[in-house]
Amino acid sequence: MTCVAPAAAGGVGQSLTQIVRLRGGRITGVVSTEAKAQPARQVGTDEVIVGPARPLSEQAGELTNGRGTDVVFDGVGAATFQESLAPLRPHGTVVSFDQANGLVPPISVESPSNNVLVTYSIVVHHVPDRAALLAHTGGLFDWVASGRLKVSVGEIYLTRGSGGAHWPIEGRGTMGKVLLHVRQA
């Protein structure tokens, strides 16, 4: 399986990269700056595409010998969704899991370039009850405890000043997880 992960230096992107690798897949990370390329490489991306120098479809096509990628994980939304469709092979899948930059625009099913599958992943569809939650998180926490999945914390904000956390996230200026810390009185 070949995957593309936009925002590969962010907290979700870093975890996603490692999970794809743990499951035997290849992953190409997309980052906005050269400074974000190193954290993406450190967690195991096979290739890193920096910035929008050339269309993602062209770069991903080169990396897959023209075949296209199997999956694109898009957590950005409006700013990247149309571009996320382009590198997919016919019947590839876009997994939209967040819309941090705005709602995904409508797409036409009649377009030949849209011969792909699109899904918006909702947690309750994958984790409908406590037993499923424990099954999913158990494996994840086992990976963390064993060191196979590393969690990178980029910044910590006190909940009192948590409004300041939104600007770097919205501006795509974060790397690693952004945590809110509750200070006890």
N, CA and C of each residue as an Amber inpcrd file, in Angstrom:
protein
   555
   0.8420000  -1.1690000   0.0000000   0.0000000   0.0000000   0.0000000
   0.8940000   1.2420000   0.0000000   0.5660000   2.1970000  -0.8710000
   1.2830000   3.4700000  -0.9010000   0.3340000   4.5740000  -0.4420000
   0.8510000   5.4630000   0.3950000   0.0280000   6.5030000   0.9940000
   0.7050000   7.8610000   0.8660000  -0.1010000   8.9050000   0.8740000
   0.3820000  10.2800000   0.9400000  -0.2530000  10.9100000   2.1710000
   0.5790000  11.6060000   2.9610000   0.0850000  12.2820000   4.1580000
   0.4560000  13.7530000   4.1140000  -0.5000000  14.6350000   3.7380000
  -0.2370000  16.0620000   3.8870000  -0.0690000  16.3920000   5.3740000
   0.6620000  17.4540000   5.6730000   0.9240000  17.8770000   7.0570000
   1.6510000  16.7840000   7.8410000   2.6480000  16.1650000   7.1990000
   3.3480000  15.0250000   7.7870000   4.1890000  15.3730000   9.0050000
   4.4740000  16.6450000   9.2470000   5.2550000  17.0340000  10.4230000
   4.3740000  17.3100000  11.6330000   3.0660000  17.3850000  11.4440000
   2.1500000  17.6410000  12.5520000   1.9710000  16.4050000  13.4060000
   1.2530000  16.5590000  14.4930000   1.0570000  15.4550000  15.4170000
   0.3620000  14.2640000  14.7890000  -0.7240000  14.4970000  14.0820000
  -1.4400000  13.3990000  13.4270000  -0.5880000  12.8240000  12.2950000
   0.0380000  13.6940000  11.5070000   0.8710000  13.2370000  10.3990000
   2.0170000  12.3510000  10.8500000   2.6680000  12.7140000  11.9530000
   3.7620000  11.8940000  12.4690000   3.2550000  10.5380000  12.9490000
   2.1300000  10.5280000  13.6550000   1.5700000   9.2530000  14.1240000
   1.0960000   8.4050000  12.9500000   0.4210000   9.0270000  12.0010000
  -0.0600000   8.3250000  10.8240000   1.0910000   7.6770000  10.0570000
   2.1650000   8.4180000   9.8670000   3.3380000   7.8900000   9.1700000
   3.8450000   6.6290000   9.8450000   3.9920000   6.6830000  11.1500000
   4.5130000   5.5260000  11.8760000   3.5650000   4.3340000  11.8010000
   2.2620000   4.5910000  11.8800000   1.2920000   3.5010000  11.8340000
   1.2840000   2.8440000  10.4540000   1.3420000   3.6500000   9.3990000
   1.4150000   3.0820000   8.0440000   2.6580000   2.1960000   7.9220000
   3.7850000   2.6780000   8.4310000   5.0230000   1.8900000   8.3640000
   4.9120000   0.6070000   9.1910000   4.3210000   0.6930000  10.3840000
   4.1520000  -0.4960000  11.2230000   3.2730000  -1.5410000  10.5410000
   2.3670000  -1.0850000   9.6790000   1.4780000  -2.0080000   8.9690000
   2.0330000  -2.4260000   7.6020000   3.2900000  -2.0270000   7.3190000
   3.9530000  -2.4790000   6.1070000   3.7610000  -1.6190000   4.8730000
   3.1860000  -0.4440000   5.0170000   2.9650000   0.4340000   3.8710000
   4.1250000   1.3840000   3.6260000   4.0830000   2.0290000   2.4710000
   5.0360000   3.0950000   2.1140000   4.2950000   4.4130000   2.2070000
   4.9820000   5.4330000   2.6990000   4.3030000   6.7110000   2.8810000
   5.1620000   7.8770000   2.4190000   4.5110000   8.7530000   1.6770000
   5.1210000   9.9990000   1.2360000   4.5060000  11.1160000   2.0680000
   5.3500000  11.8410000   2.7600000   4.8790000  12.9530000   3.5720000
   4.9600000  14.2500000   2.7850000   3.9790000  15.1030000   2.9810000
   3.9710000  16.4250000   2.3500000   4.0700000  17.4520000   3.4690000
   5.0340000  18.3610000   3.3420000   5.2290000  19.4150000   4.3390000
   5.3330000  20.7500000   3.6240000   5.0700000  21.8320000   4.3530000
   5.0500000  23.1490000   3.7250000   6.4160000  23.8140000   3.6600000
   7.3490000  23.4160000   4.5280000   8.6670000  24.0500000   4.5470000
   9.7660000  23.0140000   4.7360000  10.9770000  23.4020000   4.3920000
  12.1300000  22.5090000   4.5850000  12.3350000  22.2000000   6.0680000
  12.0360000  23.1670000   6.9530000  12.1830000  22.9450000   8.3970000
  11.2890000  21.8050000   8.8810000  10.1570000  21.5920000   8.2210000
   9.2400000  20.5250000   8.6170000   9.5990000  19.1750000   7.9960000
  10.5190000  19.1740000   7.0490000  10.8940000  17.9230000   6.3900000
  11.6320000  16.9810000   7.3370000  12.4980000  17.5320000   8.1740000
  13.2930000  16.6830000   9.0680000  12.4370000  15.9070000  10.0700000
  11.4930000  16.5440000  10.7630000  10.6370000  15.7420000  11.6620000
   9.8580000  14.6560000  10.9120000   9.4210000  14.9470000   9.6950000
   8.7000000  13.9420000   8.9040000   9.6170000  12.7700000   8.5620000
  10.8580000  13.0690000   8.2180000  11.8170000  11.9900000   7.9060000
  12.1460000  11.1570000   9.1470000  12.2660000  11.8270000  10.2910000
  12.6370000  11.1300000  11.5260000  11.6120000  10.0820000  11.9460000
  10.3520000  10.2600000  11.5960000   9.3330000   9.2750000  11.9830000
   9.1210000   8.2040000  10.9230000   9.8590000   8.2790000   9.8010000
   9.8350000   7.1660000   8.8640000   9.2160000   7.3690000   7.5040000
   8.9490000   8.6150000   7.0880000   8.4280000   8.7680000   5.7330000
   9.4410000   8.2040000   4.7370000   8.9430000   7.5670000   3.7100000
   9.8280000   7.0400000   2.6740000  10.3350000   8.1590000   1.7740000
   9.4690000   9.1200000   1.5110000   9.8210000  10.3050000   0.7340000
   9.1460000  11.4990000   1.3770000   9.7380000  12.6830000   1.1900000
   9.1180000  13.9090000   1.6780000   9.0330000  14.8820000   0.5160000
   7.8560000  15.4210000   0.2990000   7.6410000  16.4630000  -0.7040000
   7.5190000  17.7750000   0.0580000   8.3760000  18.7310000  -0.2830000
   8.3810000  20.0200000   0.4040000   7.7040000  21.0680000  -0.4620000
   6.6590000  21.6690000   0.1130000   6.0090000  22.8100000  -0.5230000
   5.3400000  22.5010000  -1.8470000   4.6740000  23.4970000  -2.3580000
   3.9400000  23.3230000  -3.6130000   4.7790000  23.7080000  -4.8380000
   6.0610000  23.3210000  -4.8550000   6.9280000  23.6910000  -5.9800000
   6.3870000  23.1670000  -7.3100000   5.8920000  21.9190000  -7.2930000
   5.2650000  21.3060000  -8.4650000   3.9880000  20.6310000  -8.0060000
   3.0780000  20.3760000  -8.9170000   1.8300000  19.7180000  -8.5070000
   2.0900000  18.3750000  -7.8120000   1.3190000  18.1140000  -6.7740000
   1.4560000  16.8750000  -6.0200000   1.2460000  15.6590000  -6.9150000
   0.3260000  15.7580000  -7.8630000   0.0600000  14.6240000  -8.7580000
   1.3050000  14.2600000  -9.5570000   2.0330000  15.2600000 -10.0030000
   3.2580000  15.0380000 -10.7840000   4.3230000  14.3740000  -9.9230000
   4.5210000  14.8950000  -8.7210000   5.5460000  14.3480000  -7.8390000
   5.2000000  12.9330000  -7.3770000   3.9400000  12.7150000  -7.0050000
   3.5170000  11.3780000  -6.5700000   3.5800000  10.3960000  -7.7320000
   3.2700000  10.8630000  -8.9360000   3.3720000  10.0130000 -10.1180000
   4.7930000   9.5250000 -10.3460000   5.7550000  10.4150000 -10.1470000
   7.1690000  10.0300000 -10.2830000   7.5500000   8.9900000  -9.2260000
   7.0600000   9.1680000  -8.0080000   7.4170000   8.2700000  -6.9100000
   6.7740000   6.8930000  -7.0380000   5.6980000   6.7870000  -7.8110000
   5.0100000   5.4980000  -7.9860000   5.1380000   4.9740000  -9.4150000
   6.1120000   5.5000000 -10.1520000   6.3130000   5.1040000 -11.5540000
   5.0490000   5.2580000 -12.3850000   4.3080000   6.3340000 -12.1310000
   3.1170000   6.6470000 -12.9070000   1.8530000   5.9350000 -12.4770000
   1.9480000   5.0330000 -11.5270000   0.7860000   4.2470000 -11.0870000
  -0.2020000   5.0900000 -10.2800000   0.2950000   5.9880000  -9.4710000
  -0.5440000   6.7280000  -8.5390000  -0.5300000   6.0620000  -7.1810000
  -0.9690000   6.7770000  -6.1950000  -0.9350000   6.2590000  -4.8290000
  -2.2760000   5.6230000  -4.4590000  -2.2350000   4.7090000  -3.5110000
  -3.4480000   4.0020000  -3.0930000  -4.3480000   4.8600000  -2.2110000
  -3.7380000   5.6140000  -1.2930000  -4.5020000   6.3700000  -0.2960000
  -3.8580000   7.7270000  -0.0740000  -4.6990000   8.7440000   0.0750000
  -4.2590000  10.0510000   0.5540000  -5.0720000  10.3510000   1.8050000
  -4.3680000  10.6630000   2.8980000  -5.0200000  11.0600000   4.1460000
  -5.0080000  12.5810000   4.1910000  -6.1780000  13.1930000   4.2600000
  -6.2530000  14.6540000   4.2420000  -6.9160000  15.1580000   5.5150000
  -6.1290000  15.8290000   6.3550000  -6.6540000  16.4110000   7.5830000
  -6.7420000  17.9160000   7.5250000  -6.4880000  18.4860000   6.3440000
  -6.4760000  19.9430000   6.2110000  -7.8280000  20.4530000   5.7380000
  -8.3790000  19.8640000   4.6990000  -9.6960000  20.2650000   4.2170000
  -9.6360000  21.1350000   2.9830000 -10.2740000  22.3010000   3.0340000
 -10.4770000  23.1610000   1.8670000  -9.1930000  23.4420000   1.0920000
  -8.1100000  23.7230000   1.7810000  -6.8770000  24.1400000   1.1090000
  -6.1830000  23.0070000   0.3540000  -6.4290000  21.7550000   0.7260000
  -5.6780000  20.6470000   0.1240000  -6.5370000  19.5630000  -0.5220000
  -7.8490000  19.5930000  -0.3280000  -8.6610000  18.4570000  -0.7580000
  -8.5890000  18.2010000  -2.2570000  -8.7890000  19.2160000  -3.0870000
  -8.7460000  19.0030000  -4.5450000  -7.3840000  18.4530000  -4.9710000
  -6.3330000  18.9670000  -4.3590000  -4.9870000  18.4820000  -4.6660000
  -4.8120000  17.0370000  -4.1900000  -5.5270000  16.6510000  -3.1370000
  -5.4330000  15.2820000  -2.6240000  -6.0140000  14.2580000  -3.5860000
  -6.9400000  14.6650000  -4.4370000  -7.5160000  13.7540000  -5.4220000
  -6.5250000  13.4030000  -6.5310000  -5.6810000  14.3590000  -6.8720000
  -4.8250000  14.2500000  -8.0620000  -3.8180000  13.1000000  -8.0550000
  -3.1400000  12.7790000  -6.9500000  -2.1220000  11.7230000  -7.0320000
  -2.6580000  10.3060000  -6.9480000  -3.9710000  10.1480000  -6.7930000
  -4.5330000   8.8140000  -6.5900000  -4.5660000   7.9860000  -7.8670000
  -4.3600000   6.6970000  -7.7160000  -4.5620000   5.7500000  -8.8090000
  -6.0650000   5.6110000  -9.0190000  -6.5170000   5.0970000 -10.1610000
  -7.9520000   4.8400000 -10.3110000  -8.4460000   3.9490000  -9.1660000
  -9.5410000   4.3120000  -8.5850000 -10.1550000   3.6370000  -7.4460000
  -9.3410000   3.7590000  -6.1600000  -8.3970000   4.7090000  -6.1280000
  -7.6930000   5.0140000  -4.8860000  -8.6560000   5.6780000  -3.9190000
  -8.1950000   5.9250000  -2.7130000  -9.0720000   6.4460000  -1.6570000
  -8.5170000   7.7120000  -1.0240000  -9.3760000   8.7090000  -0.8730000
  -9.0460000   9.8840000  -0.0630000  -9.7650000   9.7040000   1.2640000
  -8.9940000   9.7320000   2.3460000  -9.5670000   9.6740000   3.6810000
  -9.4820000  11.0810000   4.2580000 -10.6190000  11.7550000   4.3130000
 -10.6860000  13.0870000   4.8970000 -11.0260000  12.9020000   6.3680000
 -10.1120000  13.3110000   7.2510000 -10.3640000  13.0610000   8.6690000
 -10.4720000  14.3270000   9.4970000 -10.3000000  15.4670000   8.8740000
 -10.5030000  16.7440000   9.5610000 -10.6340000  17.8130000   8.4910000
 -11.1550000  18.9330000   8.8730000 -11.2870000  20.0480000   7.9410000
 -10.7860000  21.3080000   8.6400000  -9.5370000  21.2420000   9.1210000
  -8.9420000  22.3180000   9.9100000  -8.8890000  23.6370000   9.1580000
  -8.7700000  23.5730000   7.8430000  -8.6560000  24.7900000   7.0340000
  -9.9830000  25.2090000   6.4140000 -11.0440000  24.4950000   6.7080000
 -12.3530000  24.8170000   6.1480000 -12.9920000  23.5870000   5.5300000
 -14.2790000  23.7010000   5.2500000 -15.0390000  22.5790000   4.7010000
 -14.5540000  22.1920000   3.3170000 -14.5700000  20.9030000   3.0450000
 -14.2140000  20.3820000   1.7240000 -15.2680000  20.8530000   0.7310000
 -14.8370000  21.4050000  -0.4110000 -15.8180000  21.8640000  -1.3950000
 -16.5190000  20.6860000  -2.0660000 -17.7000000  20.9210000  -2.6330000
 -18.3970000  19.8420000  -3.3410000 -17.5450000  19.3240000  -4.5060000
 -17.6760000  18.0350000  -4.7930000 -16.9640000  17.4610000  -5.9340000
 -17.9800000  16.8580000  -6.8920000 -17.6240000  16.8300000  -8.1580000
 -18.4950000  16.2670000  -9.1760000 -18.1480000  14.8040000  -9.3840000
 -19.1220000  13.9380000  -9.3060000 -18.8630000  12.5190000  -9.5170000
 -18.6970000  12.1940000 -10.9970000 -19.0870000  13.1160000 -11.8910000
 -18.9780000  12.8690000 -13.3200000 -17.5820000  13.1330000 -13.8720000
 -16.7350000  13.8090000 -13.1190000 -15.4030000  14.1540000 -13.6000000
 -14.5430000  12.9050000 -13.7370000 -13.8580000  12.7150000 -14.8860000
 -13.0050000  11.5370000 -15.0550000 -11.8760000  11.4820000 -14.0390000
 -11.4380000  12.6480000 -13.5380000 -10.3480000  12.6480000 -12.5600000
 -10.8310000  12.2160000 -11.1840000 -12.1420000  12.0680000 -11.0100000
 -12.6830000  11.6840000  -9.7150000 -13.0850000  10.2120000  -9.6630000
 -12.3830000   9.3540000 -10.3960000 -12.6490000   7.9250000 -10.3600000
 -11.9590000   7.3420000  -9.1320000 -12.3590000   7.8740000  -7.9660000
 -11.7400000   7.5070000  -6.7010000 -12.8170000   7.3280000  -5.6410000
 -12.4200000   6.7880000  -4.5140000 -13.3070000   6.6420000  -3.3710000
 -12.9880000   7.7540000  -2.3790000 -14.0210000   8.3520000  -1.7920000
 -13.8350000   9.4220000  -0.8260000 -14.5830000   9.0460000   0.4460000
 -13.9140000   9.1860000   1.5690000 -14.5700000   8.9090000   2.8400000
 -14.2050000   9.9780000   3.8500000 -15.1400000  10.3010000   4.6970000
 -14.8760000  11.1790000   5.8260000 -14.9580000  10.3010000   7.0580000
 -13.8470000  10.1140000   7.7000000 -13.7520000   9.1810000   8.8060000
 -14.3450000   9.7820000  10.0800000 -15.3300000   9.1220000  10.6260000
 -15.9820000   9.5490000  11.8610000 -15.7240000   8.4710000  12.9120000
 -15.1800000   8.8710000  14.0340000 -14.7570000   7.9290000  15.0650000
 -15.8530000   6.9510000  15.4520000 -17.0640000   7.4150000  15.6570000
 -18.1380000   6.5450000  16.1300000 -18.4400000   5.4120000  15.1320000
 -18.1150000   5.5910000  13.8600000 -18.3210000   4.5140000  12.8850000
 -17.3030000   3.3920000  13.0570000 -16.1400000   3.7250000  13.5920000
 -15.0840000   2.7220000  13.8050000 -15.0430000   2.2300000  15.2470000
 -15.5430000   3.0560000  16.1530000 -15.4980000   2.7410000  17.5740000
 -16.9000000   2.9460000  18.1510000 -17.8010000   1.9980000  17.8870000
 -19.1950000   2.1940000  18.2860000 -19.4810000   1.9530000  19.7680000
 -18.5490000   1.2760000  20.4750000 -18.8180000   0.9700000  21.8770000
 -17.4990000   0.8490000  22.6540000 -17.6180000   0.6570000  23.9500000
 -16.4310000   0.6020000  24.8120000 -15.5050000  -0.5600000  24.4380000
 -16.0520000  -1.6980000  24.0720000 -15.2170000  -2.8460000  23.7100000
 -14.3450000  -2.5190000  22.4880000 -14.9310000  -1.8670000  21.4980000
 -14.1640000  -1.4740000  20.3130000 -13.1130000  -0.4200000  20.6810000
 -13.4730000   0.5130000  21.5590000 -12.5270000   1.5280000  22.0100000
 -11.3130000   0.8780000  22.6710000 -11.5660000  -0.0540000  23.5640000
 -10.4660000  -0.7330000  24.2600000  -9.6190000  -1.5550000  23.2920000
 -10.2490000  -2.1960000  22.3140000  -9.5010000  -2.9820000  21.3340000
  -8.5820000  -2.0880000  20.5000000  -9.1240000  -0.9680000  20.0240000
  -8.3230000  -0.0510000  19.1980000  -7.2240000   0.6340000  19.9990000
  -7.5700000   1.1690000  21.1530000  -6.5750000   1.9000000  21.9290000
  -5.5620000   0.9710000  22.5660000  -5.9660000  -0.2570000  22.8690000
  -5.0240000  -1.2180000  23.4480000  -3.8350000  -1.4430000  22.5350000
  -4.1050000  -1.6840000  21.2580000  -3.0140000  -1.8780000  20.2980000
  -2.1610000  -0.6280000  20.1410000  -2.8030000   0.5080000  20.1030000
  -2.0870000   1.7750000  19.9680000  -1.1760000   2.0180000  21.1700000
  -1.7180000   1.8470000  22.3720000  -0.9110000   2.0670000  23.5740000
   0.1920000   1.0240000  23.7090000  -0.0260000  -0.1930000  23.2170000
   1.0470000  -1.1940000  23.2030000   2.2050000  -0.7140000  22.3320000
   1.8840000  -0.1480000  21.1650000   2.9400000   0.3860000  20.3000000
   3.7080000   1.5110000  20.9880000   2.9810000   2.4040000  21.6810000
   3.6310000   3.5160000  22.3850000   4.5050000   2.9640000  23.5080000
   3.9750000   2.0540000  24.3270000   4.7240000   1.5000000  25.4600000
   5.9790000   0.7570000  25.0110000   5.9040000   0.0980000  23.8590000
   7.0570000  -0.6610000  23.3630000   8.0660000   0.2180000  22.6290000
   7.7140000   1.4710000  22.3980000   8.6250000   2.3780000  21.6870000
   8.5120000   2.2870000  20.1750000   7.6140000   1.4610000  19.6790000
   7.4540000   1.3490000  18.2240000   6.7270000   2.5510000  17.6450000
   5.9040000   3.2140000  18.4500000   5.2000000   4.4340000  18.0440000
   5.6340000   5.5380000  18.9960000   6.3080000   6.5340000  18.4420000
   6.8190000   7.6340000  19.2490000   5.9040000   8.8440000  19.0950000
   5.5890000   9.4790000  20.2160000   4.7290000  10.6460000  20.2180000
   5.6010000  11.8750000  20.4460000   5.5660000  12.7940000  19.5160000
   6.3590000  14.0160000  19.5780000   5.4660000  15.1740000  20.0310000
   5.8350000  15.7990000  21.1400000   5.0870000  16.9550000  21.6360000
   5.7930000  18.2140000  21.1480000   5.0660000  19.0230000  20.3850000
   5.6400000  20.2490000  19.8460000   5.5340000  21.4150000  20.8030000
   4.3180000  21.6810000  21.2900000   4.0900000  22.8150000  22.1820000
   3.0550000  22.4410000  23.2310000   3.1840000  23.0920000  24.4010000
   2.2210000  22.8960000  25.4840000   1.6740000  24.2630000  25.8690000
   0.3590000  24.3720000  25.9130000  -0.3120000  25.6100000  26.3020000
  -1.0960000  25.3630000  27.5830000  -1.0900000  26.3310000  28.4790000
  -1.9640000  26.2660000  29.6370000  -3.3830000  26.5000000  29.1590000
  -4.3510000  25.8250000  29.7610000  -5.7340000  26.0030000  29.3140000
  -6.1760000  27.4520000  29.4530000  -5.6090000  28.1540000  30.4280000
  -5.9480000  29.5640000  30.6170000  -5.5930000  30.3800000  29.3770000
  -4.5320000  30.0380000  28.6820000  -4.1130000  30.7610000  27.4820000
  -4.2780000  29.9460000  26.2230000  -5.2270000  29.0170000  26.2480000
  -5.3460000  28.0750000  25.1340000  -5.7780000  28.7140000  23.8290000
  -6.3520000  29.9060000  23.8880000  -6.7330000  30.5820000  22.6520000
  -5.5350000  30.8040000  21.7590000  -4.3720000  30.9760000  22.3610000
  -3.1460000  31.1660000  21.5870000  -2.7050000  29.9330000  20.8200000
  -3.2210000  28.7720000  21.1920000  -2.8560000  27.5320000  20.4970000
  -3.4860000  27.4600000  19.1170000  -4.6080000  28.1210000  18.9230000
  -5.3380000  28.0080000  17.6620000  -4.6010000  28.6770000  16.5010000
  -3.9560000  29.7860000  16.7550000  -3.3020000  30.5100000  15.6480000
  -2.2080000  29.6950000  14.9790000  -1.2670000  29.1050000  15.7080000
  -0.2540000  28.3080000  15.0110000  -0.8320000  27.0730000  14.3190000
  -1.8730000  26.4860000  14.9080000  -2.4910000  25.3160000  14.2830000
  -3.1510000  25.7310000  12.9720000  -3.9710000  26.7760000  13.0210000
  -4.6600000  27.2350000  11.8160000  -3.6860000  27.7280000  10.7550000
  -2.5900000  28.2950000  11.1840000  -1.6010000  28.8060000  10.2420000
  -0.6060000  27.7610000   9.7680000  -0.8350000  26.4870000  10.1310000
   0.0240000  25.3660000   9.7360000   1.4540000  25.5900000  10.2010000
   1.5930000  26.1410000  11.4140000   2.9130000  26.4490000  11.9440000
   3.3760000  25.5180000  13.0480000   2.6980000  24.3910000  13.2400000
   3.0700000  23.4950000  14.3360000   3.7710000  22.2500000  13.8200000
   4.5430000  21.6370000  14.7150000   5.1550000  20.3370000  14.4510000
   4.9440000  19.5000000  15.7050000   4.5460000  18.2550000  15.5560000
   4.2630000  17.4080000  16.7040000   2.9100000  17.7400000  17.3090000
   2.6100000  17.0690000  18.3940000   1.3340000  17.2690000  19.0860000
   1.3190000  18.6120000  19.7980000   0.1690000  19.2310000  19.8360000
  -0.0570000  20.4480000  20.6090000  -0.9340000  20.0410000  21.7820000
  -0.4480000  20.2700000  22.9950000  -1.1590000  19.8390000  24.1960000
  -1.6830000  21.0390000  24.9770000  -2.8220000  20.8210000  25.6200000
  -3.3680000  21.8060000  26.5570000  -3.1470000  21.2390000  27.9660000
  -2.5500000  22.0330000  28.8350000  -2.2400000  21.5980000  30.1970000
  -3.1840000  22.2880000  31.1730000  -3.8420000  21.4960000  31.9970000
  -4.7330000  22.0250000  33.0130000  -3.9120000  22.1590000  34.2960000
  -3.7590000  23.3860000  34.7380000  -3.0120000  23.6320000  35.9730000
  -3.9890000  23.5770000  37.1330000  -3.6900000  22.7360000  38.1080000
  -4.5270000  22.6060000  39.2960000  -4.2780000  23.7860000  40.2250000
  -5.3400000  24.2820000  40.8460000  -5.2150000  25.4290000  41.7600000
  -4.6650000  25.0010000  43.0940000
